[in-house]
Amino acid sequence: MPKRYDLETLEHKTKLLPWQEQGLQYTASGYGKKIPTGTMLRLPNDKRWRRMYCCIYSNIGTCYVIKNGEWVIIY
């Protein structure tokens, strides 16, 4: 079972990618397994800033970061 963290308890910042600054979507449909978001965060005991991704295929998505090849769920 992946670890889970509340975004409000983590150090986070907004850092948009160039296509996000232009108001574009990552995919034509807006859906996908690894859609980059404009949010960067640090996990506890981690010095590295990590980009938050969203897995979305319907009207709800799951946000996560990848650490050591595993999903860490962010809610």
C-alpha positions, 0 to 999 in steps of 0.5 A: 500500500502506498504511503499517503500525505496531506498536501497542507502538511508538506512544504510545497510551491507552484512551479509551472512548466512552459506549456502550463504557462501558455494555458495548454493541456498535457494531453488533448483529452486532459486524461492520462496516468502521469499528468504533470501538475504545477505543484512541487513538494518536499516529502518528510526527511527528503531534501529534493523537490518533487513534481506532483502528478495526477492520474485521471481518467474520469471526473476524479484523479489521484495526485502523487509523487514518485519516490524510489519508483513507488507512488506516494499519494498526496491528498 
